C-alpha cells in the first residue's frame, strides 16, 4: 500500500487518505495541546494561511503518545481553534510509535532526518513534508515549522509542483 492510500480518520470521524492532497505539498505533524512545543501551532497555522493557495496543507495528528494530549475529538479541535486559531485539518488521536503506531507513521518514520537517523518519533511536533512526487523530508520536534530548512523544502516543492 502506498503512503497516499493509507486510510486516515479526520477529527470529525470522516475517512480520507493523503491521496486527497495528491497535488499538494503536505506537512504532517503530530501535535499535542499540553506540550512545551505547543506554541508551534501558531507557526503551523501562519504557514498554512501563507501557502495554502499555492498548494500546501498542514495535517495535524493529535497524539497522546507522550502523555500531553489528554482530550478527545471535539475538545482537541476546540482547544486548537480557540487557543491557536487553527484552521488546518486535524485528525483523530494517533499513535506515532510502537506496535500500535498508525500505518501512516509506520511509513513516515522510515525516513531519516538531516542527521541520517530514521526510527521512532522523538516527541510532539515532529514534522514530515510529503511532496507531490512522494518524497518525504523529516524534521525533528525542536526544528520550528518556519525554520529556513523546512521552508526551503516546502517552497522548493511548491515551485516544482507549478512546473
Backbone as CSV, one residue per row, in Angstrom:
resi,resn,N_x,N_y,N_z,CA_x,CA_y,CA_z,C_x,C_y,C_z
1,UNK,0.851,-1.187,0.000,0.000,0.000,0.000,0.891,1.243,0.000
2,UNK,0.572,2.182,-0.839,1.323,3.422,-0.934,0.970,4.349,0.238
3,UNK,1.888,5.254,0.545,1.676,6.242,1.599,0.369,6.997,1.374
4,UNK,0.069,7.295,0.133,-1.138,8.062,-0.207,-2.439,7.275,-0.017
5,UNK,-2.334,5.944,0.067,-3.533,5.098,0.166,-3.890,4.692,1.589
6,UNK,-3.073,5.063,2.561,-3.323,4.667,3.946,-4.577,5.388,4.456
7,UNK,-5.558,4.641,4.981,-6.768,5.277,5.498,-6.471,6.156,6.722
8,UNK,-7.084,7.332,6.714,-6.950,8.293,7.809,-8.342,8.683,8.275
9,UNK,-8.473,9.005,9.551,-9.766,9.424,10.084,-9.654,10.852,10.600
10,UNK,-10.468,11.737,10.058,-10.462,13.133,10.479,-10.980,13.243,11.905
11,UNK,-10.767,14.382,12.507,-11.201,14.590,13.882,-12.721,14.502,14.014
12,UNK,-13.428,14.733,12.899,-14.896,14.631,12.918,-15.385,13.223,12.581
13,UNK,-14.442,12.306,12.278,-14.823,10.917,12.042,-14.925,10.481,10.592
14,UNK,-14.667,11.378,9.655,-14.699,11.017,8.234,-13.424,10.266,7.853
15,UNK,-13.546,9.397,6.868,-12.379,8.660,6.378,-11.843,9.333,5.126
16,UNK,-10.521,9.408,5.049,-9.854,10.017,3.898,-8.486,9.358,3.738
17,UNK,-7.696,9.871,2.822,-6.309,9.429,2.623,-5.488,10.644,2.200
18,UNK,-4.185,10.471,2.147,-3.329,11.539,1.627,-3.553,11.756,0.137
19,UNK,-4.171,10.791,-0.545,-4.464,10.946,-1.971,-5.353,12.163,-2.217
20,UNK,-6.138,12.545,-1.221,-6.964,13.753,-1.336,-6.094,14.984,-1.581
21,UNK,-4.847,14.909,-1.170,-3.910,16.027,-1.300,-2.780,15.698,-2.281
22,UNK,-3.076,14.881,-3.269,-2.077,14.362,-4.216,-1.219,15.450,-4.843
23,UNK,-1.789,16.541,-5.232,-1.045,17.589,-5.923,-0.528,18.665,-4.979
24,UNK,-0.566,18.400,-3.693,-0.150,19.398,-2.705,1.131,18.986,-2.001
25,UNK,1.777,19.993,-1.438,2.877,19.757,-0.512,2.213,19.635,0.861
26,UNK,2.440,18.505,1.516,1.759,18.182,2.761,2.757,18.195,3.915
27,UNK,2.404,18.881,4.986,3.207,18.866,6.202,2.419,18.096,7.257
28,UNK,2.903,16.900,7.595,2.269,16.041,8.593,2.970,16.287,9.923
29,UNK,2.189,16.572,10.974,2.761,16.890,12.284,1.957,16.190,13.379
30,UNK,2.655,15.525,14.305,1.975,15.001,15.485,1.938,16.125,16.515
31,UNK,0.752,16.473,16.943,0.550,17.651,17.782,0.008,17.269,19.156
32,UNK,0.182,18.187,20.114,-0.328,17.992,21.472,-0.569,19.359,22.100
33,UNK,-1.630,19.472,22.873,-2.026,20.765,23.414,-1.411,21.100,24.774
34,UNK,-0.774,20.151,25.421,-0.207,20.385,26.755,1.309,20.196,26.759
35,UNK,1.960,20.617,25.698,3.390,20.389,25.499,4.118,21.733,25.480
36,UNK,5.371,21.721,25.872,6.175,22.937,25.789,6.346,23.429,24.364
37,UNK,6.129,22.536,23.382,6.252,22.919,21.973,4.912,23.339,21.355
38,UNK,3.857,23.341,22.152,2.520,23.687,21.651,2.475,25.039,20.933
39,UNK,3.286,26.033,21.322,3.273,27.294,20.562,3.592,27.123,19.074
40,UNK,4.130,25.974,18.676,4.376,25.733,17.251,3.068,25.731,16.444
41,UNK,1.940,25.514,17.107,0.648,25.595,16.414,0.526,26.928,15.675
42,UNK,0.989,28.008,16.315,0.844,29.336,15.718,1.629,29.445,14.406
43,UNK,2.854,28.940,14.391,3.658,28.967,13.166,3.057,28.049,12.107
44,UNK,2.555,26.891,12.520,1.922,25.975,11.562,0.724,26.642,10.896
45,UNK,-0.096,27.309,11.686,-1.270,27.986,11.128,-0.848,29.127,10.203
46,UNK,0.159,29.896,10.600,0.631,31.001,9.750,1.144,30.472,8.413
47,UNK,1.872,29.367,8.446,2.374,28.768,7.201,1.219,28.273,6.340
48,UNK,0.250,27.636,6.973,-0.910,27.137,6.241,-1.610,28.289,5.523
49,UNK,-1.834,29.381,6.225,-2.513,30.529,5.618,-1.677,31.158,4.504
50,UNK,-0.366,31.195,4.692,0.514,31.826,3.704,0.597,31.020,2.406
51,UNK,0.674,29.702,2.517,0.958,28.859,1.353,-0.223,28.039,0.822
52,UNK,-1.336,28.007,1.516,-2.419,27.093,1.107,-2.936,27.365,-0.298
53,UNK,-2.966,28.610,-0.702,-3.453,28.922,-2.047,-2.460,28.521,-3.134
54,UNK,-1.256,28.149,-2.722,-0.226,27.705,-3.677,-0.117,26.182,-3.716
55,UNK,-0.963,25.473,-2.932,-0.925,24.012,-2.964,-0.249,23.377,-1.766
56,UNK,-0.395,23.978,-0.600,0.223,23.486,0.633,-0.867,23.215,1.658
57,UNK,-0.670,22.161,2.442,-1.605,21.867,3.521,-0.839,21.317,4.719
58,UNK,-1.265,21.721,5.906,-0.773,21.160,7.160,-1.817,20.161,7.623
59,UNK,-1.383,18.971,8.030,-2.282,17.964,8.592,-1.816,17.677,10.008
60,UNK,-2.658,17.989,10.984,-2.312,17.795,12.388,-2.874,16.491,12.933
61,UNK,-1.996,15.697,13.531,-2.377,14.412,14.111,-2.164,14.458,15.619
62,UNK,-3.214,14.814,16.382,-3.066,14.818,17.836,-2.619,13.442,18.325
63,UNK,-1.718,13.467,19.288,-1.213,12.213,19.833,-0.990,12.361,21.328
64,UNK,-1.381,11.336,22.052,-1.108,11.298,23.485,0.051,10.346,23.760
65,UNK,0.838,10.069,22.741,1.970,9.147,22.858,2.912,9.576,23.984
66,UNK,3.021,10.886,24.202,3.927,11.419,25.219,3.147,12.028,26.391
67,UNK,1.883,11.611,26.515,1.003,11.986,27.637,0.776,13.493,27.745
68,UNK,0.639,14.155,26.591,0.426,15.598,26.601,-0.752,16.024,25.732
69,UNK,-1.606,15.068,25.386,-2.845,15.367,24.665,-3.964,14.552,25.309
70,UNK,-4.467,15.045,26.463,-5.468,14.273,27.205,-6.869,14.315,26.602
71,UNK,-7.158,15.297,25.772,-8.513,15.461,25.255,-8.869,14.452,24.183
72,UNK,-10.087,14.575,23.704,-10.597,13.748,22.606,-11.260,14.667,21.588
73,UNK,-11.436,14.161,20.387,-12.150,14.803,19.290,-12.483,16.267,19.406
74,UNK,-13.723,16.552,19.747,-14.238,17.931,19.780,-13.432,18.820,20.721
75,UNK,-13.048,18.282,21.883,-12.287,19.070,22.855,-10.936,19.478,22.283
76,UNK,-10.268,18.564,21.599,-8.982,18.879,20.965,-9.188,19.948,19.904
77,UNK,-10.189,19.744,19.073,-10.465,20.687,17.992,-10.759,22.082,18.543
78,UNK,-11.584,22.164,19.567,-11.925,23.463,20.159,-10.695,24.138,20.757
79,UNK,-9.870,23.379,21.467,-8.652,23.932,22.052,-7.749,24.508,20.972
80,UNK,-7.564,23.770,19.898,-6.709,24.231,18.792,-7.263,25.485,18.142
81,UNK,-8.557,25.513,17.928,-9.172,26.652,17.243,-9.204,27.896,18.146
82,UNK,-9.581,27.702,19.411,-9.700,28.842,20.327,-8.337,29.398,20.711
83,UNK,-7.403,28.524,21.091,-6.107,28.978,21.606,-5.093,29.327,20.523
84,UNK,-5.238,28.746,19.335,-4.218,28.951,18.309,-4.787,29.319,16.945
85,UNK,-6.095,29.466,16.833,-6.704,29.860,15.566,-6.539,28.836,14.461
86,UNK,-6.374,27.570,14.830,-6.102,26.516,13.843,-7.279,26.330,12.892
87,UNK,-6.970,26.401,11.600,-7.976,26.118,10.571,-7.545,24.952,9.687
88,UNK,-6.297,24.492,9.836,-5.837,23.366,9.024,-6.486,22.069,9.520
89,UNK,-6.548,21.055,8.666,-7.223,19.803,9.026,-6.552,19.080,10.204
90,UNK,-7.403,18.590,11.081,-6.961,17.784,12.213,-7.546,16.382,12.077
91,UNK,-6.859,15.430,12.670,-7.265,14.029,12.588,-7.486,13.468,13.979
92,UNK,-8.056,12.268,14.043,-8.275,11.636,15.341,-6.940,11.349,16.001
93,UNK,-6.994,11.205,17.314,-5.792,10.876,18.077,-5.080,9.690,17.440
94,UNK,-3.770,9.806,17.344,-2.970,8.852,16.588,-1.765,8.389,17.389
95,UNK,-1.523,7.099,17.382,-0.283,6.565,17.950,0.814,6.734,16.900
96,UNK,1.962,7.242,17.317,3.039,7.503,16.366,4.221,6.540,16.509
97,UNK,4.270,5.806,17.612,5.368,4.871,17.875,4.828,3.532,18.368
98,UNK,5.687,2.531,18.316,5.373,1.230,18.903,4.505,0.349,18.026
99,UNK,4.088,-0.767,18.610,3.280,-1.740,17.867,1.941,-1.191,17.404
100,UNK,1.424,-0.230,18.159,0.122,0.353,17.813,0.246,1.608,16.950
101,UNK,1.442,1.885,16.477,1.630,3.077,15.640,0.729,2.994,14.413
102,UNK,0.144,4.126,14.081,-0.709,4.210,12.898,0.128,3.860,11.666
103,UNK,-0.453,3.167,10.684,0.291,2.817,9.466,0.960,4.016,8.785
104,UNK,0.347,5.195,8.854,0.978,6.386,8.276,2.320,6.637,8.943
105,UNK,2.340,6.575,10.263,3.587,6.819,10.985,4.560,5.657,10.856
106,UNK,4.063,4.450,10.677,4.961,3.325,10.417,5.765,3.587,9.151
107,UNK,5.117,4.181,8.163,5.799,4.505,6.901,6.671,5.753,7.025
108,UNK,6.122,6.813,7.594,6.863,8.075,7.685,8.156,7.929,8.477
109,UNK,8.124,7.147,9.555,9.306,7.044,10.416,10.446,6.239,9.789
110,UNK,10.220,5.683,8.616,11.309,5.038,7.874,12.233,6.085,7.249
111,UNK,11.750,7.321,7.184,12.508,8.423,6.589,13.536,8.946,7.585
112,UNK,14.788,9.067,7.170,15.794,9.634,8.071,15.692,11.158,8.147
113,UNK,16.146,11.693,9.268,16.215,13.147,9.428,17.512,13.659,8.801
114,UNK,17.831,14.924,9.006,19.029,15.527,8.400,20.322,14.863,8.881
115,UNK,20.282,14.262,10.072,21.463,13.577,10.614,21.539,12.125,10.142
116,UNK,20.569,11.708,9.328,20.560,10.344,8.807,19.902,9.319,9.705
117,UNK,19.187,9.792,10.729,18.554,8.879,11.678,17.065,8.723,11.383
118,UNK,16.662,7.487,11.148,15.241,7.152,10.976,14.758,6.591,12.314
119,UNK,13.576,6.013,12.312,13.072,5.392,13.531,12.026,6.232,14.221
120,UNK,11.790,5.898,15.456,10.633,6.442,16.157,10.628,7.960,16.272
121,UNK,9.415,8.474,16.418,9.190,9.892,16.649,9.731,10.209,18.040
122,UNK,10.517,11.267,18.143,11.156,11.590,19.413,10.243,12.319,20.394
123,UNK,9.314,13.130,19.869,8.465,13.943,20.748,7.342,14.539,19.917
124,UNK,6.497,15.311,20.553,5.425,16.013,19.853,6.023,17.012,18.858
125,UNK,5.270,17.284,17.818,5.621,18.269,16.796,6.794,17.840,15.915
126,UNK,6.919,16.531,15.684,7.858,16.053,14.665,7.168,16.281,13.318
127,UNK,7.927,16.743,12.348,7.351,17.170,11.077,7.851,16.329,9.917
128,UNK,6.927,16.003,9.010,7.254,15.273,7.788,6.645,16.039,6.625
129,UNK,7.473,16.451,5.678,6.982,17.108,4.476,6.885,16.026,3.401
130,UNK,5.710,15.907,2.796,5.483,14.960,1.701,5.211,15.789,0.455
131,UNK,6.051,15.616,-0.548,5.909,16.384,-1.782,4.925,15.695,-2.728
132,UNK,4.443,16.394,-3.747,3.524,15.770,-4.697,4.095,14.532,-5.393
133,UNK,5.432,14.448,-5.495,6.029,13.251,-6.093,6.449,12.234,-5.030
134,UNK,5.860,12.358,-3.846,6.001,11.411,-2.728,7.388,11.340,-2.110
135,UNK,8.187,12.377,-2.263,9.424,12.461,-1.493,9.032,12.880,-0.074
136,UNK,9.727,12.325,0.922,9.436,12.654,2.316,10.689,13.239,2.953
137,UNK,10.499,14.347,3.678,11.566,15.011,4.417,11.136,15.056,5.874
138,UNK,12.090,14.827,6.763,11.778,14.719,8.189,12.508,15.791,8.989
139,UNK,11.766,16.418,9.904,12.326,17.445,10.777,11.913,17.135,12.209
140,UNK,12.867,17.115,13.096,12.627,16.749,14.493,11.840,17.847,15.222
141,UNK,11.284,17.512,16.386,10.369,18.417,17.095,10.903,19.809,17.395
142,UNK,12.169,19.924,17.752,12.673,21.248,18.107,12.984,22.122,16.899
143,UNK,12.919,21.566,15.710,13.028,22.393,14.500,11.665,23.048,14.313
144,UNK,11.630,24.360,14.439,10.347,25.055,14.342,9.809,24.937,12.919
145,UNK,8.483,24.975,12.775,7.881,24.784,11.452,8.375,25.760,10.392
146,UNK,8.666,26.995,10.797,9.090,28.000,9.826,10.608,28.204,9.807
147,UNK,11.348,27.170,10.234,12.813,27.217,10.156,13.220,27.270,8.685
148,UNK,14.343,27.920,8.375,14.772,28.035,6.974,14.859,26.697,6.246
149,UNK,15.318,25.648,6.923,15.456,24.354,6.254,14.104,23.743,5.902
150,UNK,13.097,24.000,6.726,11.747,23.493,6.444,11.133,24.304,5.303
151,UNK,11.226,25.622,5.418,10.657,26.483,4.374,11.322,26.246,3.024
152,UNK,12.606,25.964,3.027,13.318,25.690,1.781,12.737,24.467,1.070
153,UNK,12.469,23.411,1.826,11.877,22.202,1.239,10.466,22.501,0.723
154,UNK,9.668,23.187,1.530,8.281,23.481,1.146,8.247,24.372,-0.094
155,UNK,8.991,25.460,-0.063,8.981,26.387,-1.195,9.539,25.735,-2.459
156,UNK,10.581,24.913,-2.318,11.131,24.209,-3.471,10.121,23.248,-4.067
157,UNK,9.407,22.536,-3.213,8.394,21.581,-3.698,7.213,22.328,-4.327
158,UNK,6.862,23.476,-3.789,5.768,24.263,-4.391,6.161,24.764,-5.778
159,UNK,7.415,25.221,-5.918,7.898,25.678,-7.224,7.905,24.515,-8.228
160,UNK,8.407,23.361,-7.791,8.482,22.186,-8.672,7.097,21.730,-9.090
161,UNK,6.132,21.823,-8.184,4.758,21.384,-8.488,4.103,22.300,-9.515
162,UNK,4.520,23.566,-9.555,3.961,24.521,-10.516,4.433,24.231,-11.937
163,UNK,5.628,23.696,-12.051,6.229,23.485,-13.395,5.709,22.253,-14.072
